[in-house]
Amino acid sequence: MKIIAFGGSPSKNSINKKLATYAAGLFQNAEVEILDLNDYQMPLFTVDIEAEIGQHELANAFLSKIKSADFLVVSLAENNGNYSAAFKNIYDWCSRIVPKVFQGKPMLLMATSPGGRGGATVLEIAKNAFPRYGADIKATFSLPSFNDNFDVEKGKISNAELDGELKKTIGEIQEK
């Protein structure tokens, strides 16, 4: 099984990328590829720019990565209660090429933040929106208070209860 995983943030130290990387690594017998949103920087999407340049090659490259996956692990950053501008821009460019951006792929949808809500708002928005764009969401997971519950040096969740919850979720996904 090939897993494509990414954090929905362009930060060099993205906590969502760290969570997605950890979660993807918990799947048994999987080849994992971690995407970096910085590899897909495009001009801010507008129909005027699209008319001028056509389909952006980086949007096609991102869609090719999604197509190559058997499973997606996505952890979204929450910026002012919504997706990060970087993720939303990639999503906008891609949806003009393939409206079902996630191409029917099964997905573990997650979010984390330094705060106690763990990106709950963006997770709820995505949980409702992504199926309309081709995501087959198998489970969701929110990690609250990232700095208290994730050991960056070890690259894993340090809170035993939350770590157990994520492992249980992934185990249930793999049993199906």
C-alpha positions as a Python dict, from the first residue, in 0.01 Angstrom:
ca = {
    (1, 'M'): (0, 0, 0),
    (2, 'K'): (132, 344, -93),
    (3, 'I'): (48, 629, 144),
    (4, 'I'): (79, 992, 50),
    (5, 'A'): (86, 1212, 361),
    (6, 'F'): (111, 1585, 412),
    (7, 'G'): (48, 1862, 657),
    (8, 'G'): (-168, 2147, 535),
    (9, 'S'): (88, 2412, 624),
    (10, 'P'): (392, 2557, 447),
    (11, 'S'): (580, 2609, 775),
    (12, 'K'): (931, 2460, 776),
    (13, 'N'): (849, 2329, 1123),
    (14, 'S'): (488, 2235, 1051),
    (15, 'I'): (336, 2054, 1346),
    (16, 'N'): (73, 1911, 1111),
    (17, 'K'): (341, 1767, 885),
    (18, 'K'): (502, 1610, 1194),
    (19, 'L'): (169, 1455, 1296),
    (20, 'A'): (95, 1330, 942),
    (21, 'T'): (445, 1180, 919),
    (22, 'Y'): (404, 1000, 1251),
    (23, 'A'): (56, 870, 1168),
    (24, 'A'): (157, 748, 821),
    (25, 'G'): (447, 559, 977),
    (26, 'L'): (206, 364, 1199),
    (27, 'F'): (49, 183, 901),
    (28, 'Q'): (179, -171, 855),
    (29, 'N'): (336, -278, 526),
    (30, 'A'): (311, 65, 369),
    (31, 'E'): (536, 269, 145),
    (32, 'V'): (508, 627, 271),
    (33, 'E'): (578, 947, 80),
    (34, 'I'): (558, 1278, 267),
    (35, 'L'): (472, 1583, 59),
    (36, 'D'): (585, 1935, 144),
    (37, 'L'): (345, 2212, 42),
    (38, 'N'): (645, 2433, -31),
    (39, 'D'): (712, 2215, -336),
    (40, 'Y'): (377, 2328, -480),
    (41, 'Q'): (394, 2707, -453),
    (42, 'M'): (186, 2871, -724),
    (43, 'P'): (53, 3220, -779),
    (44, 'L'): (-264, 3299, -590),
    (45, 'F'): (-542, 3136, -790),
    (46, 'T'): (-767, 3365, -992),
    (47, 'V'): (-959, 3293, -1310),
    (48, 'D'): (-760, 3572, -1475),
    (49, 'I'): (-427, 3403, -1403),
    (50, 'E'): (-573, 3068, -1506),
    (51, 'A'): (-686, 3221, -1837),
    (52, 'E'): (-337, 3361, -1889),
    (53, 'I'): (-127, 3055, -1800),
    (54, 'G'): (-370, 2763, -1811),
    (55, 'Q'): (-336, 2466, -1580),
    (56, 'H'): (-39, 2511, -1351),
    (57, 'E'): (219, 2234, -1381),
    (58, 'L'): (256, 2212, -1001),
    (59, 'A'): (-118, 2153, -962),
    (60, 'N'): (-88, 1866, -1210),
    (61, 'A'): (212, 1735, -1016),
    (62, 'F'): (16, 1744, -688),
    (63, 'L'): (-277, 1564, -851),
    (64, 'S'): (-37, 1299, -984),
    (65, 'K'): (86, 1236, -631),
    (66, 'I'): (-272, 1195, -509),
    (67, 'K'): (-345, 959, -799),
    (68, 'S'): (-41, 744, -712),
    (69, 'A'): (-167, 685, -357),
    (70, 'D'): (-366, 396, -221),
    (71, 'F'): (-434, 595, 96),
    (72, 'L'): (-403, 959, 208),
    (73, 'V'): (-299, 1087, 550),
    (74, 'V'): (-376, 1458, 577),
    (75, 'S'): (-332, 1680, 882),
    (76, 'L'): (-464, 2031, 838),
    (77, 'A'): (-331, 2346, 996),
    (78, 'E'): (-595, 2585, 1124),
    (79, 'N'): (-541, 2949, 1033),
    (80, 'N'): (-811, 3178, 1170),
    (81, 'G'): (-1058, 2891, 1181),
    (82, 'N'): (-996, 2763, 828),
    (83, 'Y'): (-741, 2603, 594),
    (84, 'S'): (-402, 2766, 556),
    (85, 'A'): (-378, 2993, 251),
    (86, 'A'): (-105, 2769, 105),
    (87, 'F'): (-321, 2457, 121),
    (88, 'K'): (-631, 2638, -3),
    (89, 'N'): (-439, 2774, -302),
    (90, 'I'): (-316, 2428, -403),
    (91, 'Y'): (-668, 2293, -352),
    (92, 'D'): (-815, 2572, -567),
    (93, 'W'): (-571, 2518, -856),
    (94, 'C'): (-619, 2141, -845),
    (95, 'S'): (-999, 2155, -832),
    (96, 'R'): (-1002, 2343, -1163),
    (97, 'I'): (-824, 2048, -1326),
    (98, 'V'): (-986, 1757, -1141),
    (99, 'P'): (-1296, 1863, -946),
    (100, 'K'): (-1270, 1550, -728),
    (101, 'V'): (-922, 1651, -608),
    (102, 'F'): (-890, 1352, -374),
    (103, 'Q'): (-990, 1112, -652),
    (104, 'G'): (-1191, 871, -437),
    (105, 'K'): (-891, 786, -219),
    (106, 'P'): (-947, 665, 137),
    (107, 'M'): (-821, 918, 388),
    (108, 'L'): (-726, 961, 751),
    (109, 'L'): (-810, 1327, 814),
    (110, 'M'): (-642, 1496, 1107),
    (111, 'A'): (-557, 1832, 1259),
    (112, 'T'): (-344, 1961, 1542),
    (113, 'S'): (-266, 2298, 1693),
    (114, 'P'): (-88, 2440, 1996),
    (115, 'G'): (-430, 2510, 2149),
    (116, 'G'): (-663, 2282, 2336),
    (117, 'R'): (-911, 2242, 2050),
    (118, 'G'): (-653, 2076, 1823),
    (119, 'G'): (-772, 2236, 1501),
    (120, 'A'): (-1131, 2122, 1562),
    (121, 'T'): (-1283, 2396, 1345),
    (122, 'V'): (-1079, 2325, 1032),
    (123, 'L'): (-1123, 1951, 1088),
    (124, 'E'): (-1501, 1993, 1091),
    (125, 'I'): (-1493, 2212, 779),
    (126, 'A'): (-1281, 1956, 592),
    (127, 'K'): (-1485, 1660, 718),
    (128, 'N'): (-1793, 1819, 561),
    (129, 'A'): (-1628, 1951, 243),
    (130, 'F'): (-1370, 1691, 138),
    (131, 'P'): (-1619, 1414, 44),
    (132, 'R'): (-1764, 1650, -219),
    (133, 'Y'): (-1412, 1670, -361),
    (134, 'G'): (-1354, 1297, -377),
    (135, 'A'): (-1223, 1210, -30),
    (136, 'D'): (-1336, 882, 124),
    (137, 'I'): (-1278, 978, 488),
    (138, 'K'): (-1226, 661, 690),
    (139, 'A'): (-1156, 834, 1022),
    (140, 'T'): (-1067, 1167, 1180),
    (141, 'F'): (-826, 1248, 1460),
    (142, 'S'): (-750, 1569, 1646),
    (143, 'L'): (-439, 1618, 1859),
    (144, 'P'): (-494, 1905, 2105),
    (145, 'S'): (-212, 2104, 2264),
    (146, 'F'): (56, 1979, 2027),
    (147, 'N'): (347, 2112, 2235),
    (148, 'D'): (226, 1921, 2542),
    (149, 'N'): (127, 1600, 2363),
    (150, 'F'): (391, 1544, 2095),
    (151, 'D'): (761, 1473, 2147),
    (152, 'V'): (928, 1651, 1854),
    (153, 'E'): (1268, 1492, 1920),
    (154, 'K'): (1123, 1140, 1912),
    (155, 'G'): (874, 1231, 1638),
    (156, 'K'): (574, 1078, 1813),
    (157, 'I'): (276, 1148, 2034),
    (158, 'S'): (391, 1156, 2396),
    (159, 'N'): (48, 1140, 2558),
    (160, 'A'): (-20, 764, 2599),
    (161, 'E'): (-399, 801, 2585),
    (162, 'L'): (-397, 1008, 2265),
    (163, 'D'): (-129, 787, 2109),
    (164, 'G'): (-341, 481, 2187),
    (165, 'E'): (-645, 648, 2031),
    (166, 'L'): (-457, 718, 1707),
    (167, 'K'): (-310, 365, 1696),
    (168, 'K'): (-655, 215, 1756),
    (169, 'T'): (-800, 430, 1476),
    (170, 'I'): (-528, 320, 1232),
    (171, 'G'): (-569, -43, 1339),
    (172, 'E'): (-942, -24, 1266),
    (173, 'I'): (-875, 130, 925),
    (174, 'Q'): (-632, -148, 838),
    (175, 'E'): (-873, -422, 949),
    (176, 'K'): (-1133, -313, 694),
}
